[in-house]
């Protein structure tokens, strides 16, 4: 009886060890996928490799598993924000509703020593993390062709394939790093050059409308 119980414990320990090794192999594969992706610059590759990878594959309708996923999301976001602060590149703030399905905050980009700040929001889809969320900057809708209706930003070609290869390891922090950050870097200078946004980051059209209303 005692020997049988011992063997069962040993089997259980071996099973847990194997699960740990398998999870490590999956994480190494995810990191390797980032390293092999040649369309990204080295800075972005390094950033993605440093953000903690997630392991729980769960969406908003998955109950306790979603809660576990959210804990990993917050951990990765906090790590990413700390990385940004350490490199003097703090560029966003986010908060969510109670169940972690709706997020909003601010993002900003410094161009010619001027800070351009925008409201940003997104909603976690039911099929997340298989399907990534869409990042929305409402006030810039209609000002750039790199944006869909509703203010949803148009992500670069490498985003979706890389996200698909790394599901469920990539999360909100990774999407911001390889989606929103490059978009701001490409679009804000162009919008400024075209005089479509002012020093505060708001659109010139919106500023003119507000000025007219106040007068």
C-alpha positions as a Python dict, from the first residue, in 0.01 Angstrom:
ca = {
    (1, 'X'): (0, 0, 0),
    (2, 'X'): (278, 236, 102),
    (3, 'X'): (483, 144, -204),
    (4, 'X'): (188, 211, -435),
    (5, 'X'): (126, 552, -283),
    (6, 'X'): (494, 639, -322),
    (7, 'X'): (492, 538, -687),
    (8, 'X'): (182, 753, -745),
    (9, 'X'): (356, 1052, -586),
    (10, 'X'): (663, 993, -800),
    (11, 'X'): (447, 975, -1113),
    (12, 'X'): (278, 1297, -1012),
    (13, 'X'): (611, 1472, -959),
    (14, 'X'): (741, 1345, -1292),
    (15, 'X'): (424, 1471, -1460),
    (16, 'X'): (464, 1818, -1310),
    (17, 'X'): (830, 1828, -1409),
    (18, 'X'): (739, 1733, -1765),
    (19, 'X'): (472, 2003, -1775),
    (20, 'X'): (732, 2255, -1658),
    (21, 'X'): (976, 2143, -1927),
    (22, 'X'): (703, 2162, -2192),
    (23, 'X'): (607, 2515, -2084),
    (24, 'X'): (974, 2617, -2100),
    (25, 'X'): (999, 2474, -2452),
    (26, 'X'): (691, 2676, -2556),
    (27, 'X'): (837, 2996, -2408),
    (28, 'X'): (1171, 2935, -2581),
    (29, 'X'): (985, 2881, -2908),
    (30, 'X'): (800, 3210, -2863),
    (31, 'X'): (1122, 3398, -2792),
    (32, 'X'): (1286, 3230, -3092),
    (33, 'X'): (999, 3342, -3316),
    (34, 'X'): (1066, 3702, -3216),
    (35, 'X'): (1439, 3664, -3275),
    (36, 'X'): (1389, 3519, -3625),
    (37, 'X'): (1149, 3792, -3735),
    (38, 'X'): (1371, 4009, -3954),
    (39, 'X'): (1119, 4284, -4042),
    (40, 'X'): (1151, 4440, -3695),
    (41, 'X'): (1434, 4662, -3582),
    (42, 'X'): (1668, 4531, -3312),
    (43, 'X'): (1526, 4766, -3049),
    (44, 'X'): (1175, 4623, -3083),
    (45, 'X'): (1305, 4265, -3083),
    (46, 'X'): (1493, 4333, -2760),
    (47, 'X'): (1185, 4492, -2602),
    (48, 'X'): (959, 4198, -2690),
    (49, 'X'): (1213, 3951, -2556),
    (50, 'X'): (1228, 4136, -2222),
    (51, 'X'): (853, 4162, -2161),
    (52, 'X'): (735, 3860, -1956),
    (53, 'X'): (555, 3597, -2161),
    (54, 'X'): (206, 3479, -2063),
    (55, 'X'): (109, 3114, -2028),
    (56, 'X'): (-266, 3107, -1957),
    (57, 'X'): (-477, 3081, -2273),
    (58, 'X'): (-810, 3228, -2164),
    (59, 'X'): (-1058, 3492, -2274),
    (60, 'X'): (-1320, 3706, -2098),
    (61, 'X'): (-1574, 3419, -2080),
    (62, 'X'): (-1338, 3170, -1921),
    (63, 'X'): (-1409, 3249, -1556),
    (64, 'X'): (-1126, 3168, -1317),
    (65, 'X'): (-887, 3109, -1605),
    (66, 'X'): (-951, 3464, -1727),
    (67, 'X'): (-870, 3595, -1380),
    (68, 'X'): (-542, 3403, -1394),
    (69, 'X'): (-473, 3546, -1740),
    (70, 'X'): (-542, 3899, -1615),
    (71, 'X'): (-288, 3858, -1335),
    (72, 'X'): (-25, 3771, -1596),
    (73, 'X'): (-136, 4065, -1813),
    (74, 'X'): (-89, 4308, -1525),
    (75, 'X'): (249, 4157, -1439),
    (76, 'X'): (370, 4197, -1798),
    (77, 'X'): (234, 4553, -1821),
    (78, 'X'): (404, 4659, -1499),
    (79, 'X'): (733, 4507, -1616),
    (80, 'X'): (704, 4686, -1951),
    (81, 'X'): (628, 5021, -1786),
    (82, 'X'): (927, 4979, -1555),
    (83, 'X'): (1146, 4902, -1857),
    (84, 'X'): (1024, 5221, -2024),
    (85, 'X'): (1092, 5433, -1716),
    (86, 'X'): (1441, 5292, -1681),
    (87, 'X'): (1518, 5386, -2041),
    (88, 'X'): (1352, 5730, -2000),
    (89, 'X'): (1084, 5631, -2250),
    (90, 'X'): (765, 5640, -2042),
    (91, 'X'): (485, 5679, -2299),
    (92, 'X'): (148, 5545, -2180),
    (93, 'X'): (-91, 5500, -1888),
    (94, 'X'): (-375, 5246, -1880),
    (95, 'X'): (-651, 5131, -1651),
    (96, 'X'): (-931, 4879, -1695),
    (97, 'X'): (-1283, 4812, -1578),
    (98, 'X'): (-1343, 4562, -1299),
    (99, 'X'): (-1338, 4252, -1520),
    (100, 'X'): (-1046, 4358, -1739),
    (101, 'X'): (-1241, 4365, -2064),
    (102, 'X'): (-1237, 4741, -2136),
    (103, 'X'): (-922, 4949, -2114),
    (104, 'X'): (-860, 5319, -2149),
    (105, 'X'): (-588, 5572, -2079),
    (106, 'X'): (-341, 5802, -2250),
    (107, 'X'): (-46, 5755, -2480),
    (108, 'X'): (199, 6016, -2597),
    (109, 'X'): (488, 6074, -2833),
    (110, 'X'): (762, 6338, -2814),
    (111, 'X'): (837, 6506, -3146),
    (112, 'X'): (1061, 6811, -3183),
    (113, 'X'): (1067, 6848, -2803),
    (114, 'X'): (687, 6866, -2796),
    (115, 'X'): (467, 6611, -2619),
    (116, 'X'): (167, 6498, -2825),
    (117, 'X'): (-81, 6314, -2603),
    (118, 'X'): (-393, 6119, -2701),
    (119, 'X'): (-669, 5921, -2536),
    (120, 'X'): (-644, 5552, -2619),
    (121, 'X'): (-890, 5267, -2562),
    (122, 'X'): (-954, 4907, -2654),
    (123, 'X'): (-1187, 4621, -2573),
    (124, 'X'): (-1077, 4261, -2524),
    (125, 'X'): (-1260, 4035, -2775),
    (126, 'X'): (-1426, 3711, -2667),
    (127, 'X'): (-1179, 3511, -2878),
    (128, 'X'): (-874, 3672, -2713),
    (129, 'X'): (-586, 3587, -2701),
    (130, 'X'): (-623, 3401, -3031),
    (131, 'X'): (-765, 3722, -3175),
    (132, 'X'): (-578, 4041, -3076),
    (133, 'X'): (-768, 4349, -2965),
    (134, 'X'): (-802, 4664, -3179),
    (135, 'X'): (-638, 4980, -3049),
    (136, 'X'): (-847, 5296, -3082),
    (137, 'X'): (-742, 5663, -3076),
    (138, 'X'): (-1080, 5835, -3131),
    (139, 'X'): (-959, 6194, -3177),
    (140, 'X'): (-736, 6105, -3473),
    (141, 'X'): (-1009, 5938, -3677),
    (142, 'X'): (-1005, 6059, -4037),
    (143, 'X'): (-666, 6232, -4011),
    (144, 'X'): (-448, 5953, -4148),
    (145, 'X'): (-491, 5666, -4396),
    (146, 'X'): (-320, 5442, -4138),
    (147, 'X'): (-646, 5418, -3947),
    (148, 'X'): (-977, 5237, -3989),
    (149, 'X'): (-1324, 5372, -3922),
    (150, 'X'): (-1387, 5440, -3557),
    (151, 'X'): (-1030, 5548, -3488),
    (152, 'X'): (-883, 5197, -3497),
    (153, 'X'): (-515, 5212, -3585),
    (154, 'X'): (-385, 5016, -3884),
    (155, 'X'): (-109, 4788, -3759),
    (156, 'X'): (204, 4696, -3954),
    (157, 'X'): (215, 4382, -4168),
    (158, 'X'): (429, 4188, -3920),
    (159, 'X'): (187, 4230, -3628),
    (160, 'X'): (-78, 3964, -3691),
    (161, 'X'): (158, 3685, -3809),
    (162, 'X'): (386, 3741, -3510),
    (163, 'X'): (91, 3753, -3272),
    (164, 'X'): (-49, 3429, -3417),
    (165, 'X'): (287, 3252, -3378),
    (166, 'X'): (309, 3357, -3015),
    (167, 'X'): (-44, 3288, -2888),
    (168, 'X'): (-101, 3276, -2590),
    (169, 'X'): (239, 3412, -2485),
    (170, 'X'): (185, 3766, -2612),
    (171, 'X'): (-50, 3997, -2426),
    (172, 'X'): (-150, 4361, -2389),
    (173, 'X'): (204, 4484, -2320),
    (174, 'X'): (339, 4309, -2630),
    (175, 'X'): (59, 4454, -2844),
    (176, 'X'): (140, 4805, -2726),
    (177, 'X'): (512, 4754, -2790),
    (178, 'X'): (482, 4614, -3143),
    (179, 'X'): (154, 4784, -3240),
    (180, 'X'): (85, 5123, -3085),
    (181, 'X'): (443, 5240, -3023),
    (182, 'X'): (560, 5199, -3386),
    (183, 'X'): (232, 5354, -3509),
    (184, 'X'): (283, 5667, -3300),
    (185, 'X'): (645, 5692, -3410),
    (186, 'X'): (542, 5680, -3776),
    (187, 'X'): (221, 5883, -3769),
    (188, 'X'): (273, 6165, -3519),
    (189, 'X'): (561, 6334, -3706),
    (190, 'X'): (363, 6309, -4030),
    (191, 'X'): (50, 6456, -3872),
    (192, 'X'): (255, 6741, -3724),
    (193, 'X'): (423, 6816, -4059),
    (194, 'X'): (79, 6833, -4222),
    (195, 'X'): (-43, 7064, -3942),
    (196, 'X'): (-318, 6815, -3854),
    (197, 'X'): (-240, 6806, -3482),
    (198, 'X'): (-127, 7087, -3254),
    (199, 'X'): (122, 7099, -2968),
    (200, 'X'): (-125, 6942, -2725),
    (201, 'X'): (-179, 6646, -2952),
    (202, 'X'): (-535, 6730, -3049),
    (203, 'X'): (-641, 6763, -3410),
    (204, 'X'): (-632, 7110, -3562),
    (205, 'X'): (-992, 7067, -3674),
    (206, 'X'): (-1104, 6987, -3321),
    (207, 'X'): (-908, 7281, -3182),
    (208, 'X'): (-1064, 7517, -3435),
    (209, 'X'): (-1412, 7387, -3351),
    (210, 'X'): (-1354, 7431, -2977),
    (211, 'X'): (-1219, 7782, -3031),
    (212, 'X'): (-1519, 7876, -3242),
    (213, 'X'): (-1760, 7739, -2981),
    (214, 'X'): (-1595, 7931, -2698),
    (215, 'X'): (-1614, 8257, -2891),
}
